[in-house]
Amino acid sequence: MTAFSDWLLSIFQEILQFFIDAVVSIADWLYQALLDLISTSFIVALITNAGELFTAIDPSVWYFLNIFQIPFGITVVTSAYMLRFLVRRIPFIG
């Protein structure tokens, strides 16, 4: 290669690296903003208080919930909804 082509290739690589760094930094900023939004929302407080809510359930109610397999059903339905959400985000399937 000539000196001019080496120089042109180095400029092209610098420009390409700049755009890659810009995309990565924007994605990192969006990720951090999402984490900050979740940490300041009411969802975190609701999750931390969930243990207290379950202790308020009467033992007789827990007995029938266990007979009807309600905890397992809630787990299965929640997993199915999350899987449906993720599959619909795949461009050529959803």
N, C-alpha and C positions, 0 to 999 in steps of 0.2 A: 504494500500500500504506500501511497505517497503521503507526504506530510500533511497536505491539504485534506485528504480523506480521513487521516487519523484525527485531525483537528475537528472536522465536521462530525465524525462519529462521537468524539468526546462531548461536543455540544449537545448532540442528540441524546446521549446518555444522561447528561445533566438535566435536560428538560424533562425527560421521562422520569427520572428519579424525583424531580420536584413534584410532578403530578401524582406519583405514587405516594410520596410523603404527605401531600395535601389530602388525599383520600383517606389515608390511615389516620391522620390527625383529626379529620372531621368525624370519622367513625368513632374514634376514641372519645371525642367531645360529646357526641350523641349518647354513647354508652354511659358516660359519667353523669350526664344530665338525666338519663332514665333512672339510674341508681339513686340520684339525689331526690328525684320525684317520688320514687317508691319509698324511700326511707322517711320522707316527710309526710307521707299520706296516712290515711286512717287504717290502711290495710295492716301495717306493722303492729299497730296497737290492737287491732282485732285478733291477729294471730297470737300475740302474747297473752291476751286475755281469754283465749279459747279454753285453756285448761281450767280456769275458774268457772267458765260456763258449763263445762261437762261435769264438774263436781256438784253442781246444783241439781242434777237429774236424780230423781228418786231411784233407789235400788230395784223397786218392782218394775219401773219403766225399763231399766237396763236389762232386766230379766227377759221381758218380751222383745226388746230390741235384739238381744242375742239369739232368741229362738227363731225370729224371722230373718236372721242374718243381715240386719240393716247395716252394720259397719262394713261388711264385705260388699254389699250392694252399693253403698256410697262410694267406696273405693273403685269399684268396677265402672260405675257411671262416670265418675270424675276422670278416670283414665281414658275412657272412650271419648269423652268430650275433648280432652286435650289432644288425643290422637287425631280426631276429626279436624280440629283446628290446624294442627301441623300439616296434615295431608292436603288440606285446601290451600295451603300456602305454596305448595309445589306447583310451579307454573304449568307444566304440561299435563298435570293430573286434575288439579282443582279448577 
